[in-house]
Amino acid sequence: MTTPRALIAEDEPVLAEGLRRLLNQLWPDLTVSHTVGDGQHACALALQTLPDVLFLDIHMPVLDGLTAAERVIESWPPERALPLIVFVTAFDHHAVAAFERAAVDYVLKPVRRDRLAMTCLRLQQRLAQLAHHAEGGEQGNGDDQALVTSLHALRATPQAAAAPLRILQAAAGSSVYLIPVDDILYLEAADKYVRVVTAQHDPQAPDKLIRTPLRDLLAQLDPALFWQIHRSVVVHARAIERVSRQDHRMRVHLRDHSATLEVSRLYAHRFKAM
């Protein structure tokens, strides 16, 4: 088995250096290739260097740890098993309860040597299992799916029940359009706006835009009908004709529309055959 590599993302330099030193003592074979202080930098370096393990602080500037993990998964090379993820978090009863049920590990701040030693042992065991599977030509899809499911569960927060939106108001040029949600094919985040694409979409006409962030808009729509398939795309389930797979990538094909939408690894679980 090759020497495992790790990346640490922690915005407090003293804590980052302390974690690095402890890892060096507890797991001398582990190479900490980079230590960064924000989630965006962590994403870029993780996708550039493809480490085996990510230690992600939950609360970081630019991108938090959960968002950073999601973005890494979305863009991770599809032919490679996903990295093992350890979240570093301040003590919180509810958060810890969620992590205990997840397919990721966690350590609490301040990091204790005995708890980190347990995490290192778990990581070594998982890496050994992945190496064994790789030698046998097996894929780690089950483990990958457990990780993705865990991130979705950690992201989910209880919300007060409210009737889903039936009409969206979107601006195009000097006009405001009232669009029934049943007419929507998909929603696409574009810069500071969300673009609304309907069955009557005219590519020559100005885009119909909404200022509400896609994540906030999704929370107001019927989850049985509007499915997130990418960080920047939500599609109306009734508009989907089929899903194809090519070169490890899934793509959604719409009914009576030429658009083809890529499904990121984070949301591919939606399209498992019943």
Buried (B, 14 or more C-beta within 10 A) or exposed (E): EEEBBBBBBBBBEEBBEBBBEBBEEBBEEBBBBBBBBBBBBBBBBBBEEBBBBBBBBBBBEBBBBBBBBBBBBBBBEBEEBBBBBBBBBEEEEEBEEBBEEBBBBBBBBEBEEEEBBEBBEEBBEBBEEBBEBBEEEEEBEEBBBBBBEBBBEBEEEEEEEEEEBEEBEBBEEEEEBEBEBEBBBBBBBEEEBBBBBBBEBEEEEEBBBBEBEBBEBBBBBEEEBBBBBBBBBBBBBEBBEEBEEEEEEBBBBBEEBEBEBEBBBBBBEBBEEE
